[in-house]
């Protein structure tokens, strides 16, 4: 097999210890011995059992762990969940699968279920047959702290994105000479991340270029040809064994104007301030403030159109969320982005985003692509460890 | 620009008439003049307004159409929704966006909301401030009937998948000579669909090979090397301007065994029976029965692990659903799959899936990839129109 086609980085990552997770969750079950948890969120289900299909539920009780899914996924659920000790029921008929759920919950004094993860109609139907307890999923909370096995997957994903961007950057920066579109850049990045071992992209790659598209933080890639003078935002991540990465680099095509240099430098300072503020015990709001104050002080506060970052794991966006409305606390083991940006119609925009893990000592940057926004830019080199 | 990089097929498709959709929905509003609809499903929002971002709500009343979204999407929402006449509010703070929602709903006697599309916690929070009416989304229903503009996008998507598979099939069938993995086949298909004008894949491409993987209808692609004697299932679709396509072709690598020939022929007959049963006025359950009876009669009923098909549009899986549990009716303008399959551990599996539109006269096949499961297979050619 051709090596450039990409070997599987997950193979060399430590095995994820599902049994430990199941034990952890069990220890948090209701004190009464006959309480049960019903999990319906697919990402929670994957974290707990390993099963990654698109339909299913999981029941956790003191003495059992049951996965219910439809006929398409029986084999897959059995294989993927083997480390968790789960029993799998696969039923083609929805009515039969529902009976299996009631069987798995028989005798439970109450059934805890996350109301944010369950539709109102599903909740109402279940509430007719079960004594439902509306509780926030303990899996969601546990997922915030990444263990070494998870971290190795996130790092492999970040590495695949770094490697792909390294190859595609020259194409992008040569856009003045050989015509290339936003879609071309995206297509090459997504194809090459897989060549570098990614299972997939982490999310739809953003390539936002020029005075209008780059002014939109979440622009949808178009077939616009990139031209001299454009600002360019490339927001790209990879997926390895279900774990995401996330980074953004920004560029100017050709010689930057004074305004472009000035705005880019401001985003760089803000980004640096966010990284400096990231430490266990700080709040996600403080991190957002650190980035935001740089822009406010320079009079560019209204060019900043989003929060400063978010957690990354089995979901590309998960707590903690760095925003002014956030109550989230930063803990050791969190993997988060720091991603300030400035955007304006008729100008375009810049965003700089790194992925970091919060450590006992401070934080460690998982994104290794240098900032090369334009020729001659002297990077304020980000060291890979940030003692705080 | 290099033509092989793919021009945008949506450009040559008729414009989607959003104003007509808004009028249609308005005419279905509560008879009382001060009723309101709140839409929270992102696909419903895209169908109605054109806005395709990942966060937002829409309020529809007799005299207003309002989109609320966060700061990342303001510009994009305004551009994309221009044909719908919507007013857009973009707010960075969730609390401020919520105030905007209450403003947009001020004075409404009741607010209709789909309980299947809203989380229980969201519903409970809104119910404290508003008089909520639990009603199935009328957009979901309207979406079942595709107009000419939608059909042209779905056909362009199906065409991109056809063109990619045509290029990749020789690589796959030569797997005995030049080693190739499931992931390689997937990577090439997804890359090439874009070269043929797709914005993206429609869903994660399935390439399931050999006695175990092909025995799983929804196998997750691995790095398994494809070898002589394998059965192979390739389930691939493209995305054009938000619209999906869906098809499956199956193969044997090298010379097929008698059992492989027999099972493949059975799937072919079942697939043909499903197409023959598809007509306006039939039920989705009847279509499922037509396919299922072929397998049951041959003694292979328990090798068939899923329903026979589903609607396709802005969602890859949407009503009508062809299954024994379905109450759905088939109508002119439905775009649906017919996709029977047989699966067994130690054997592998086959599935054949076409995408069809239901017409006044019967149905029309939108999938144009011939069935070439192995050399010498004589296709029971599917004509492109099916008068029933």
Boltz contact constraints between the chains, C-beta under 6 A:
constraints:
  - contact:
      token1: [A, 1]
      token2: [B, 179]
      max_distance: 6.0
  - contact:
      token1: [A, 5]
      token2: [B, 184]
      max_distance: 6.0
  - contact:
      token1: [A, 8]
      token2: [B, 223]
      max_distance: 6.0
  - contact:
      token1: [A, 71]
      token2: [B, 305]
      max_distance: 6.0
  - contact:
      token1: [A, 71]
      token2: [B, 306]
      max_distance: 6.0
  - contact:
      token1: [A, 72]
      token2: [B, 217]
      max_distance: 6.0
  - contact:
      token1: [A, 72]
      token2: [B, 218]
      max_distance: 6.0
  - contact:
      token1: [A, 72]
      token2: [B, 306]
      max_distance: 6.0
  - contact:
      token1: [A, 75]
      token2: [B, 216]
      max_distance: 6.0
  - contact:
      token1: [A, 76]
      token2: [B, 216]
      max_distance: 6.0
  - contact:
      token1: [A, 93]
      token2: [B, 325]
      max_distance: 6.0
  - contact:
      token1: [A, 94]
      token2: [B, 325]
      max_distance: 6.0
  - contact:
      token1: [A, 115]
      token2: [B, 120]
      max_distance: 6.0
  - contact:
      token1: [A, 115]
      token2: [B, 121]
      max_distance: 6.0
  - contact:
      token1: [A, 116]
      token2: [B, 119]
      max_distance: 6.0
  - contact:
      token1: [A, 116]
      token2: [B, 121]
      max_distance: 6.0
  - contact:
      token1: [A, 118]
      token2: [B, 120]
      max_distance: 6.0
  - contact:
      token1: [A, 119]
      token2: [B, 116]
      max_distance: 6.0
  - contact:
      token1: [A, 120]
      token2: [B, 115]
      max_distance: 6.0
  - contact:
      token1: [A, 120]
      token2: [B, 118]
      max_distance: 6.0
  - contact:
      token1: [A, 120]
      token2: [B, 120]
      max_distance: 6.0
  - contact:
      token1: [A, 120]
      token2: [B, 123]
      max_distance: 6.0
  - contact:
      token1: [A, 121]
      token2: [B, 115]
      max_distance: 6.0
  - contact:
      token1: [A, 121]
      token2: [B, 116]
      max_distance: 6.0
  - contact:
      token1: [A, 123]
      token2: [B, 120]
      max_distance: 6.0
  - contact:
      token1: [A, 179]
      token2: [B, 1]
      max_distance: 6.0
  - contact:
      token1: [A, 184]
      token2: [B, 5]
      max_distance: 6.0
  - contact:
      token1: [A, 187]
      token2: [B, 194]
      max_distance: 6.0
  - contact:
      token1: [A, 191]
      token2: [B, 191]
      max_distance: 6.0
  - contact:
      token1: [A, 194]
      token2: [B, 187]
      max_distance: 6.0
  - contact:
      token1: [A, 216]
      token2: [B, 75]
      max_distance: 6.0
  - contact:
      token1: [A, 216]
      token2: [B, 76]
      max_distance: 6.0
  - contact:
      token1: [A, 217]
      token2: [B, 72]
      max_distance: 6.0
  - contact:
      token1: [A, 218]
      token2: [B, 72]
      max_distance: 6.0
  - contact:
      token1: [A, 218]
      token2: [B, 73]
      max_distance: 6.0
  - contact:
      token1: [A, 223]
      token2: [B, 8]
      max_distance: 6.0
  - contact:
      token1: [A, 305]
      token2: [B, 71]
      max_distance: 6.0
  - contact:
      token1: [A, 306]
      token2: [B, 71]
      max_distance: 6.0
  - contact:
      token1: [A, 306]
      token2: [B, 72]
      max_distance: 6.0
  - contact:
      token1: [A, 325]
      token2: [B, 93]
      max_distance: 6.0
  - contact:
      token1: [A, 325]
      token2: [B, 94]
      max_distance: 6.0
